[in-house]
Amino acid sequence: MTKNLIKSIFLICFSTFSFAQKNSKLTEFKLSQAEAEAHIRFLASDEMLGRRTGEITNNVAARYISEQFRLAGIKPAGGKSDFLQKVPLEFSKGSKTGEVFAGKDTLKSGKDFIMLSGKAAKLQNIPVVFVGYGWIDDKQNDYKDIDVKGKIVVCQFGIPNNDKPFENMTGSTKKAKFAADNGALALVQVYNLNFPFASIVRNFGGERLMMASGINSDIPHIWVNSTFIKQFSKENLTSIGLNVGEVVKKSVPAYNVVGIIEGTDPKLKNEFVVLSAHFDHIGAGKSYGKVTESDTIFNGTRDNAMGSTALLMAAKSFSAQKPKRSILLIGYTGEEMGMLGSKYYAENPLVPLKQCVFNLNSDGAGYNDSTKVTINGLDRTDAEGDIKTAAKAFGIEAINDPAPEQNLFDRSDNVSLAAKGIPAPNMAPGFTSFDAEIGKYYHQAADNPENISMSYLTKFCKVYIHSARLIANRAAAPKWKAGDKYEKIGQELYGK
């Protein structure tokens, strides 16, 4: 072989390598608008009937995302054979009528009290026992030396030494079992949180989807409005009567979708950048909001088929050109039901949380400025510069949350991992205020694929992917900025 031929072959190989290198850096720049449009038109189609968690089309969306992951060559997380992480949910439906008799007062279901769980019961003049919080753990036992067998237990609301409202609500499920195990006929808690009881009735008193507690108790578990706190005191109450119906519960199949793309750096691949978006919406029919004769389906194009499309396009982009750090992709169910999917994942992670150095979630109410992307928490981590740089590359401006009074950072799935210490901003389509343009589509039947800009959707996906790529390739893992409310728990998570 002549020297000139060897030289020519070398130059061809080098040119090919250089061309491939240059093109590999443009993966998200060449993202297909047609492909992004196909994803969003499927997920937000009328046939998907609003993707409500607990309904079959929500699981169709989960399967669609799962098979897109498989098609891209992505691996399931946690050594699983499938991408679906079962989220144990249950549907609960209480009786619309019922009464509690306390002294001279007759309390009405849905107004003065709600029943969380239990069988139907008709009880008259049952003795009352007060047991503090009605709590049992390794530090205290409120039932010690107290006989509650055959009686009705009345206790303070919530969990002792806990000032977190949501945990006080959900954690109190255990208290019905404590009461039942000690022989009580019913448990009554006197509600005292700073949320209107009308909101509690709306969210907990009728039909609802919730995380299955795994705790079963047949005794009536009742929350009484705080306006009756004086009547439900040791001085004024010696017996209670009940006439309540059964709270019917059934398991509901629901799934998160989780996949992994392994990074290329021998050391940094042990760290993960989490990319996430919820794929559920609120369903179809007049029960869920304002509808018209011609449109009864809440398609959820903006909230959150846009975020789900960005996640799917990221899956393909990072599979084609892997970054230094590994990528953990999560599609969440149940966000519209109270972030159920992300909360479950945060408590049951398929990758150790301390290995997850950043989460870029994508969720939004819509957009009113297609020259921008809005980042809830942009200024709360030191990845701010990376995100601004990524946006600028496509002629887009990354702006911080324009409505801090709405506390949007803590109202989307990013907060589930943020509360564990992981830096976790949320990227939304560009909005500058909650104006009429946002209100026209947010949780409205009008939110259809036909009335969004597919070119803006494509740019949004590019900004999302490029932001994640810069973060996944940076030398040092991102951190919370000093003084952030999640900084301390982040230091504890990462041992710093």
N, C-alpha and C positions, 0 to 999 in steps of 0.2 A: 504494500500500500504506500503510495507516494506521500511525501510531506504535505503537498498542496491538498490532496484528498482528505488527509487527516485533519488539516486545518479547516477545510470546508465543513466536514462533519461536525467538528467542535463548534464552529460558528452557528450552524443550524440548530444544534442542541441547545447552545447557550441562548440563542434568540428565542427558541421555543420556550425554554425555562423562564426567561425574562418576561415574555409575553404572558405566560401562565401566571407568573407572580403578580404582574400588573393587573391582570383580569381578576385574580383571586381577591384583590383588594376592592373590587368593584361589584362584589356579589349583590349587595343590597341596592347598588345604583342601577342595576339592570333588572330589578324586580319587575315581574310581569303584572301590569294593570289588569289584564284579562283574567289572570289567575286569582288576584285579590278580589275582583268583582265576582268571580264564580263562587268563591267561599262565602262572601257576604250575601249573595243572592240565595244561596242554599240555606244558610243558617237563619236568615230573616225572611224566608219565604212564607206565604200564607199556609202552605202545607205543614209547617212546623208549629203552627197554632200557639206561638208565643213562648215555647220552650219552658213552660212553667215546671219548676221542680216538683216532683211527685207525679207528673204526667209523662206518658210514653215518649212524647217528642223531646223532652229534656234528655232522656236516655238515648234517643236517636242522635241528638247533637253530640253527646259524649262519645258515641260510637263513631260518628263522622270524624271528630278530632282524633280519636284513637287510631283510626285507619289511615289518616293523613300522616300521623307520626310514623306508623309502620311503613307506609309507602316511601317516606323520606329516609328510611334506614335507621331510625332512632330506636334506642333500646328502652324497654320498661325499667322502672326504678325499683330498688329494693329487692332485686333478685326475682321479681314476679314474672310470670309468663304472659301477662296482659298489662295494658296501660291503665286499666280501670281500678281505682281505689274505692271500694265500697264505703259509702258514708251512711251510717245507721240512723235513718230518720223514721219518725212515726207521725201518722196523721191522728189528730185528736179532735173529737167532736163532743161537746158537752150539751146537756139538756138546756133548752131555752127557758124553762120554768123551774122554779124551786123556791123554797122558803127556809129561813133560819129564824127560830123563835128565841129571843133573848130578853127575858123579863117581860116588860110590856111592849117591846118593839118586835115588829115583824119585818125582817129584812128580805128584799126581793132580789132574786138572781138577775145578774146583768146590770143591776143598778147599785145595790148595796154590797153585794158579794159576788165572787165567782168561784166555781169549783174546778180545781185543776185536775183531779183524778179521783177514781174510786167508783164503787158500785152504788146503785140506787139505795136509799135508806129512808126509813120512816121511824124516827126516834122521838120519844116524848119525855121531857123532864129528866134528862140524863145529867147526873152530877158532873161538875166541871172541876178540872185540876189544872192549876197554873204551874208551868215547868220552865220558866225563864225563856231561853231560846229553843228549848226542846232539842238540844244538840248533844251528840255523842262523838267524841274522838279520843285520842290518847292523852289529851290535856284536860278534858272535862266530860262529865256525864250528868246531864241535867235530870236524869231519871233515877239517879242513885237514891235509894231509901224512900222513893215515892211510889205509891201504889196507884196506877192509872187503869188497872184492869176493869173493863166494863164502863169506863168513863170517857168523857170528851176532853181532850187536851187543848188548852189555849196557851199560846206562846207568843213571844215577840217575833217580829218579822225578820227574816234573813239569817245570816250566819254571824256568830260572834267574832269580834275583832276583824271585821271586813267592811271596808267603806266603798267597795265597788258595786254599784247598783245591779249590773247585769249578773254578776256572780251571786249576789244576794237573791236574785230572782230564780236563777236556774239551779243554784246549789240547794235551795230549800226543798227540792224534790226528795232528797235523802230523809228529810225530817218526817215525812209521812211513814216511811219504813220504820224509823226509830219508834214512832208512836205505836204502830201496829205490832211491832215485835214485843212491845211492853204491854200489849193487851188492850190498848185504847180502841174505842169505837169510831172516833173521828179526830181529825186535827184541824184546829182553827188558828190561823195566823192573822194578826191585826196589821194590815198594811200601813207603812209609815214613810215611804220614800218620797222624794220631791218630784215625782211624776204624777200628773193628774190621774185619778183613779179611772176616769173615763177612757184614758189611753190604755191603761192596764186591761180594762174590760174588752176593748177593741182588739188588743194584741194577744190576750191570753184566755179570754172568756168564751169565745165561740169556736169555730173551726180554725185549726191552725196546724202548721207543719213545724216540727221541732226535732231537736236531736233526741234520739232514743236514750233514755237514762240507764236502761238495763235494770232499773229498780222497779219492782212490781209491788203494789199495795192495793188492797181492795177497799180500805177504809176511805170515807170522804175526806178530801184535803181541800180546805176552803180558805180563801183570802177575803177578809172583811175590810171594807172601806174605813179609813182612819177617822172619819166623822163619828164612828161609833166607839172610839177608843175609851171614852169614859164609861160606857155601858159594859165594855169587855174588860173590866178591872176586878180585882179580887174583892173590892168593897161592894161592888154592885151586881156581881153575877155569881150565882150558885148552881144554875142548871141551864141547859140548852135543849131545844127541840129542833129536829131537822125533818124536812120533807124535800128530798133532792133526787134527781134522776142520775142515771149512770153516765160517766164520761167514757165514750167508746174510743178505743185506740187500735190502730193497725199499722204494721210495718210498711214502709214505703221504699222501693228500690231507688237508689240514687248513687251517683259516682262522680268523683274527681277523675281527671285524666292526667297521668304523670309519666313523663319520659325524660331520658338522659342522653346528652351528647357529650362524649368524653373529650376533654381538652387535649392540646398537643404538647404542652410544657410538662416535663417529667415531675416537676414540683407543684406548679400552679394548678395542674389538673385535679389536685385533691381539694381545691376550692371551687365552689359553685356560685355562678350568677343565676338567680332564680328569675325566670320570666313567667308572668302569670296574667290571667284574665278570666273573668267569669263568663260562662256561656248561657246561663239561664236568663229568663225574663219573666213577665208576670202573667202570661197566658192569653186566653181569649174569652170574650163574653162580657156582658154588662156588669157582672159581679165585680170586675176588676178595674172599672173606670168608665169614662165617657166613651160611648160608641155611636156609630151612625147606622142607618139602614144598610148602607153599602159596605161598611167596614167595622167588623167586630173583633178584629185580631190585633193584639198588641205585639207587632213584629219585633220590636227591640233592635232596630238596625243600629242606632247610635249607642244604645245601652243594652247589650254590649257586644253586638255582632262585629262592630268595628274593632274593639279590643281583641276579640277572639280571632278575627282575621289577621290582625297584627301578630298574634301569637303563632298562628299557622304559617305565616310568611317567614317569621323568625325561625321556626323549626326547619323549614326548607333551606333558608340561607345559611344557618349555622351548621346544618348537616353537610352542605356542599363545601363550606369553607370553615373549618373548625377553628375556634380561638384558642388562646393559651389556657384559660380556665375552662372548666367544664360548665355546661349549661343544663339547668334543671327547668323543664317546661311543665307548667301546671295549668290545666283548665279547671276552674272551680265551678261546682254546682251551688245552688242555694244562696247566692249573694243577696238576692231580693227578699229572702226569707230571714235575713239577719246574719248574713255572712257565714252561713252554716258550714259550707264546704271548706272555706279557708280556716275557720276555727277548728274544724275537725283535723285538717291536715297539720296545723300548728301543734296539736297535741299528739298527733300520730304520724310524724314525718317519716318519709321513706329514705331520706338522706339525713344524717345527723345535722341538726341545726347549726352547730358550731362550725361546720364546713361550708355553710351557706353565707357568703360574705356580703351579698347584696340582693335586693329584690326590686325589679322594675315591673310594677303592675300596670295594666292598662285597663282603664274603666272611665266612663264619662257620661254626662247627661246630654251631650250634643255639642254643636259648635256654632259660633256666630262670627268667627274670624278665621278664615282659611289661610291666613299668613302666619298663624301661630300654632304652637302646641302649648297646653297648659299643664304645668307640673305641680301637683299638690305635694309640697315638701321639697321644692327645688333648692331652697337655701338651707335645708336642714342636714345635708350630707356634703362631703367634699367631692362628690361626683358632679356637682353643679356645673363645673367647667366642661366636663366631658359631654354632658347633655346639651349645653349651649353650643358647643363646637359641632356636635352631630347635627343639630337643627340647622345651624348656619350653612352647613354643607349643601343643604337643599333649598336655601333661600327662605327658611322658616325661622321664626323667632321663638325661643323657649321662654315662656313667662311664668312667674310664680302665681300661686293661688290668688285670684282677684277677689275672692269672697271669704276671707279668713273667719268671719263671724259664723259661717256655715259649718266650720270644723270638718271640712271635707276629707282631710287626711285620715281622720279616725272613722270615716263612714264608708270606706271601701275595703276590699280584701287585703290591701297592703298592710293595714294595721294589725292583722293577725300575726304576721311575722315581725312587724316592727315592735309589737308588745313583747316579743321574745328576745329583742335586742338587735335584730337584723336591720341595717339601714334599708329603708323601703319606701321610696317616693312612688307616686302614682302619675302616669302619663295619660292625659285626657286630650281629646281633640280641642282645638283652640276656642276658648270662650273667655270673654272679658267681663261678663256680668250675667246674672240670671235674668235676661231680658225676655221680650216676647218671642224672639226667635228660638230661644231655648225652650220656653214654655209651650210653644206650638207643637213640639215633638216629644218632650220628655215624658215618658210613661203614657204616651198617647197612641191611639190607633193609627194616627197619621204617620207614625215613624216607620216608613217603608223604604226599601232599597231604592225605589225610583226617584226619591227626592234628596239623595245625597250626591255629593260630587265624587265620582270614582277617581278622578285625578288627585283630589285632595286625600282620599282614602289611601291611595298609593304612596303619596308623599308622607303621610302620617306613619304608614308601615315602615318606610325607609328611615325616618327619624328614629322610630322606636328601635329598629334593628341596629342602626349605626351607633346609637347611644349605648346599647348593650355591648356591642363589639368593642368600642373604645374602653368600656369599663372592664370587660373580660380580659383585655390585653394589657391593661395598665400594670405597672410594676408592683405597686402597693395596693392592698385591698382598701376599698372605700370605708370611711368612718362617719359616724355621726359628728356633727359640729359640736364644739364645746358648749355645754349648758343645755343641750336638747333634753327633753324629758325622758327620752329613751336611751340617752348616752350611758347612764350607769348600768342598766341591765345589759346593754351591749358589751360593756367592759367585763361584766360578769360572765356573759356567754363565751366570749373569746379569750377569757383569762388574762385580760390586760388591766 
